Amino acid sequence: MSSRESDKDYEDHEDYEAIEAELRALGDLLDTPAPPPADVAAAVRTRLTSTPAPDPSPGTSEAGGTREARERRDPPPVPQRRRRRVARWKVVTAVVVAVAALVAATPQGRAAVVRILSFAGIELRVGDTAPPPVTTTAPLPGERTVAPTEVPRMARTPAALGPPQRTTVSDGGRVVSMFWPDGIRLDQFDGTLDPYLFKKLGPPYPDFTEVGGRTAWWIKGDHPLGYISRQDGTEVPLRQAGPTLIWQHGTLNLRLEGLTSKEEAVRVAESLG
C-alpha cells in the first residue's frame, strides 16, 4: 500500500471516529423516555437513507476506472479531504435534523424545546398542558386612574375603538392601561430588554400573525397573567386574562385583550394612532 493510500485511510478513519464522537455527544443531550411514534421513526429512516454517502471505495469510482486515473485526467476542483468533510457534515446534519423532528413530535420534546418565548416585554411560558387558572385578581403595582390630561405622552389610542372609558397608570407611570366596554383593554409600556409581564400557556398554542407588517402573537384562549418586579424579579399573579394580541409599535410594547377574533384584534391594532 502506498503512503498516499495509507494517509487517506487514516484520514477516513479519523473522519468516521469524529462522526461517532459527535453523535454520541448528541445522544447524551437527549432524554426521550417514550418510544417515537411510528410516523416519526419512518421519517427519520427516510432522511438518513436519502443522505448522500461519502465517496465509494478508497481506490475506485462507479465509473471512469481508478480514482488515481480519474484524477490524472480531470483533477477535482475540491480537495478530497474537504469533500470527505462535506460528506461527513451531511450525515451529521441529517441526524441532527431528524432528531429535532423526533424531539418536537413528542410531548417530552415539546416541553423541552418550546419552553419560553420573550416578546414585546412579555414572557410566554408554554407548557404541554393547560396551566391552572388564576382565581384571584390583583392590580398592577401602584395602579391609579388618571384624567385624560395626565396620560403619558408615549401612550397611543386605537382609532377603531375611540376614546377609552377609563385610563390608568402603574409602576411609577411606566405602564398605561386603557379600558373599553365588554372587557377590552390595552396595556402599553416602553421597550425593555427584560420581560415585564408573564403569561402561562398551554394548548391552544400562540398563533403567529402580523400588525402593520411586523411580528405579532395571538393568544386565543384564557390564560394566567402575572407581573415581574423590576427590582428583585418577584412574580405576582394578576388575573386570568382573555384572548390577547401582543405586538410592538416603535419602542412601545402592547397587549390588546378582550377581542375574540384575531382578525378583529389585528384591525384594531393597526389603527393605533
C-alpha positions as CSV (number, residue, x, y, z in Angstrom):
1,M,0.0,0.0,0.0
2,S,1.4,3.4,-1.0
3,S,2.0,6.1,1.6
4,R,-0.7,8.2,-0.1
5,E,-3.3,5.4,0.3
6,S,-2.2,4.9,3.9
7,D,-2.6,8.6,4.7
8,K,-6.1,8.6,3.1
9,D,-7.2,5.6,5.0
10,Y,-6.0,7.2,8.2
11,E,-7.9,10.4,7.4
12,D,-11.1,8.4,6.6
13,H,-10.8,6.6,10.0
14,E,-10.4,10.0,11.7
15,D,-13.5,11.4,10.0
16,Y,-15.7,8.4,11.0
17,E,-14.4,8.5,14.5
18,A,-15.3,12.2,14.7
19,I,-18.8,11.4,13.4
20,E,-19.2,8.7,16.0
21,A,-18.0,11.1,18.8
22,E,-20.4,13.8,17.7
23,L,-23.4,11.5,17.5
24,R,-22.6,10.1,21.0
25,A,-22.4,13.6,22.4
26,L,-25.7,14.4,20.7
27,G,-27.2,11.3,22.2
28,D,-26.1,12.3,25.7
29,L,-28.1,15.6,25.3
30,L,-31.4,13.7,24.6
31,D,-33.8,12.2,27.0
32,T,-36.8,10.7,25.2
33,P,-38.4,8.2,27.6
34,A,-41.3,7.3,25.3
35,P,-40.7,5.4,22.0
36,P,-41.0,7.6,18.9
37,P,-44.3,7.5,17.0
38,A,-44.2,5.2,14.0
39,D,-44.5,8.1,11.5
40,V,-41.6,10.0,13.1
41,A,-39.4,6.8,13.1
42,A,-40.2,6.3,9.4
43,A,-39.3,10.0,8.7
44,V,-36.0,9.5,10.5
45,R,-35.2,6.4,8.5
46,T,-36.1,8.1,5.2
47,R,-34.0,11.2,5.9
48,L,-31.0,9.0,6.8
49,T,-31.2,6.7,3.9
50,S,-31.7,9.6,1.5
51,T,-28.5,11.3,2.7
52,P,-25.7,11.0,0.0
53,A,-23.0,8.7,1.2
54,P,-19.3,9.5,1.1
55,D,-17.3,8.5,-2.0
56,P,-17.3,4.8,-2.8
57,S,-14.3,2.5,-2.0
58,P,-10.9,4.1,-1.4
59,G,-9.4,3.3,-4.8
60,T,-12.3,3.1,-7.2
61,S,-15.2,5.0,-8.5
62,E,-18.6,4.0,-10.0
63,A,-17.4,5.0,-13.5
64,G,-14.1,6.0,-15.1
65,G,-11.7,3.5,-13.6
66,T,-9.5,4.0,-10.6
67,R,-9.7,7.2,-8.7
68,E,-6.0,8.0,-9.3
69,A,-6.5,7.5,-13.1
70,R,-9.6,9.8,-13.0
71,E,-7.7,12.5,-11.0
72,R,-4.9,12.4,-13.6
73,R,-7.4,13.0,-16.4
74,D,-9.6,15.5,-14.6
75,P,-8.2,16.9,-11.3
76,P,-11.0,17.5,-8.9
77,P,-11.7,21.2,-8.1
78,V,-12.2,20.5,-4.4
79,P,-9.5,18.7,-2.3
80,Q,-10.5,15.2,-1.4
81,R,-10.2,15.8,2.3
82,R,-12.7,18.8,2.0
83,R,-15.1,16.6,0.1
84,R,-15.0,13.9,2.8
85,R,-15.6,16.7,5.4
86,V,-18.6,17.9,3.4
87,A,-19.9,14.3,3.3
88,R,-19.3,13.9,7.0
89,W,-21.3,17.0,7.8
90,K,-24.2,15.9,5.5
91,V,-24.5,12.8,7.7
92,V,-24.3,14.7,10.9
93,T,-26.7,17.4,9.7
94,A,-29.2,14.8,8.6
95,V,-29.1,13.1,12.0
96,V,-29.5,16.4,13.9
97,V,-32.5,17.4,11.8
98,A,-34.1,14.0,12.2
99,V,-33.5,14.1,16.0
100,A,-35.0,17.6,16.1
101,A,-38.1,16.3,14.3
102,L,-38.3,13.4,16.8
103,V,-38.0,15.7,19.8
104,A,-40.6,18.2,18.6
105,A,-43.0,15.4,17.9
106,T,-43.2,14.0,21.4
107,P,-44.8,15.6,24.5
108,Q,-41.5,15.4,26.3
109,G,-39.7,17.1,23.4
110,R,-42.2,19.9,23.1
111,A,-41.8,20.6,26.8
112,A,-38.1,20.8,26.4
113,V,-37.9,22.7,23.1
114,V,-40.8,25.2,23.4
115,R,-40.3,26.5,26.9
116,I,-40.1,30.3,27.0
117,L,-40.7,32.9,24.3
118,S,-39.9,36.5,25.3
119,F,-41.5,39.1,23.1
120,A,-42.7,42.6,23.4
121,G,-41.7,42.8,27.0
122,I,-43.8,39.7,27.9
123,E,-42.5,36.2,28.8
124,L,-44.7,33.5,27.3
125,R,-44.2,30.3,29.2
126,V,-45.6,27.5,27.1
127,G,-46.2,24.0,28.6
128,D,-47.6,20.8,27.2
129,T,-50.8,21.1,29.3
130,A,-53.1,24.0,30.2
131,P,-51.9,25.7,33.4
132,P,-54.3,26.0,36.4
133,P,-56.3,29.2,36.2
134,V,-55.8,32.2,38.4
135,T,-58.8,32.6,40.7
136,T,-58.0,35.9,42.2
137,T,-57.3,39.4,40.8
138,A,-54.7,42.0,41.7
139,P,-53.9,45.4,40.2
140,L,-50.5,46.3,38.7
141,P,-48.2,47.9,41.3
142,G,-49.3,51.5,42.1
143,E,-52.1,51.4,39.6
144,R,-54.3,54.5,39.7
145,T,-56.9,56.2,37.4
146,V,-55.8,59.4,35.7
147,A,-57.6,62.1,33.8
148,P,-57.0,62.4,30.0
149,T,-54.7,65.3,30.6
150,E,-52.4,63.1,32.8
151,V,-52.0,60.3,30.4
152,P,-48.2,60.0,29.5
153,R,-47.4,61.3,26.0
154,M,-45.9,57.9,24.9
155,A,-49.4,56.3,25.0
156,R,-51.3,55.6,21.8
157,T,-55.1,55.1,21.3
158,P,-56.5,52.8,18.6
159,A,-58.8,54.9,16.3
160,A,-61.0,51.8,15.8
161,L,-62.0,51.9,19.5
162,G,-62.3,55.6,20.1
163,P,-61.5,57.3,23.4
164,P,-61.3,54.9,26.3
165,Q,-63.8,55.0,29.2
166,R,-61.0,54.9,31.7
167,T,-57.2,55.1,31.8
168,T,-54.8,54.1,34.5
169,V,-51.0,54.3,35.0
170,S,-49.0,51.8,37.0
171,D,-45.5,51.2,38.3
172,G,-44.4,54.8,38.5
173,G,-46.1,55.7,35.2
174,R,-44.3,53.1,33.2
175,V,-47.5,51.3,32.2
176,V,-50.6,52.8,30.7
177,S,-53.8,50.8,30.6
178,M,-56.9,51.9,28.7
179,F,-60.3,50.3,29.2
180,W,-63.4,50.0,26.9
181,P,-66.8,48.2,27.4
182,D,-67.0,44.4,27.1
183,G,-63.7,43.8,28.9
184,I,-61.5,45.3,26.2
185,R,-58.2,46.8,27.5
186,L,-54.9,47.9,26.0
187,D,-51.7,47.8,28.1
188,Q,-48.7,49.6,26.8
189,F,-45.2,50.3,28.2
190,D,-41.9,51.4,27.0
191,G,-39.5,48.8,25.5
192,T,-37.2,46.9,27.8
193,L,-34.7,44.1,27.5
194,D,-36.2,42.3,30.5
195,P,-39.8,40.9,30.5
196,Y,-42.3,43.0,32.4
197,L,-45.3,40.6,32.3
198,F,-45.6,36.8,32.1
199,K,-48.2,34.6,30.6
200,K,-48.6,30.8,31.3
201,L,-49.9,29.0,28.3
202,G,-50.8,25.5,27.1
203,P,-52.8,24.3,24.2
204,P,-54.1,26.0,22.0
205,Y,-50.6,27.5,21.4
206,P,-50.0,31.1,20.3
207,D,-50.6,31.9,16.7
208,F,-48.1,34.0,14.7
209,T,-49.5,37.0,12.9
210,E,-48.5,40.5,11.8
211,V,-49.5,44.0,12.7
212,G,-48.6,46.5,10.0
213,G,-46.0,44.1,8.6
214,R,-44.4,43.4,12.0
215,T,-44.4,40.3,14.0
216,A,-47.2,39.8,16.5
217,W,-48.6,36.9,18.5
218,W,-52.3,36.0,19.1
219,I,-53.2,34.1,22.2
220,K,-56.7,32.7,21.6
221,G,-57.6,31.2,25.0
222,D,-57.9,32.4,28.6
223,H,-54.6,32.2,30.5
224,P,-52.9,33.3,33.7
225,L,-51.3,36.7,33.6
226,G,-48.6,37.9,36.0
227,Y,-46.3,40.8,36.8
228,I,-42.5,40.6,37.2
229,S,-41.0,43.1,39.6
230,R,-38.3,45.4,38.1
231,Q,-36.4,45.5,41.4
232,D,-36.0,41.9,42.6
233,G,-37.7,39.8,40.0
234,T,-40.6,38.9,42.3
235,E,-43.6,37.4,40.4
236,V,-47.1,38.5,41.2
237,P,-50.1,36.7,39.8
238,L,-52.6,39.3,38.5
239,R,-55.6,37.6,37.0
240,Q,-57.0,35.2,34.4
241,A,-56.6,37.1,31.1
242,G,-58.8,36.6,28.0
243,P,-57.7,36.3,24.3
244,T,-54.8,38.7,23.7
245,L,-52.8,40.2,20.9
246,I,-49.2,41.3,21.7
247,W,-47.0,43.3,19.4
248,Q,-44.6,46.3,19.2
249,H,-45.1,49.8,17.9
250,G,-41.9,51.6,17.7
251,T,-40.4,51.4,21.2
252,L,-43.8,50.5,22.7
253,N,-44.8,47.0,23.8
254,L,-48.5,46.5,23.7
255,R,-51.1,43.8,24.6
256,L,-54.7,44.2,23.4
257,E,-57.1,41.9,25.4
258,G,-60.8,41.2,25.1
259,L,-61.4,40.8,21.4
260,T,-62.4,37.2,20.5
261,S,-61.2,37.3,16.8
262,K,-57.6,37.5,15.8
263,E,-58.6,39.4,12.6
264,E,-60.5,42.0,14.6
265,A,-57.7,42.4,17.1
266,V,-55.2,43.0,14.2
267,R,-57.6,45.5,12.6
268,V,-57.8,47.4,15.9
269,A,-54.1,47.3,16.5
270,E,-53.3,48.6,13.0
271,S,-55.5,51.7,13.8
272,L,-53.1,52.7,16.6
273,G,-52.6,56.5,16.5
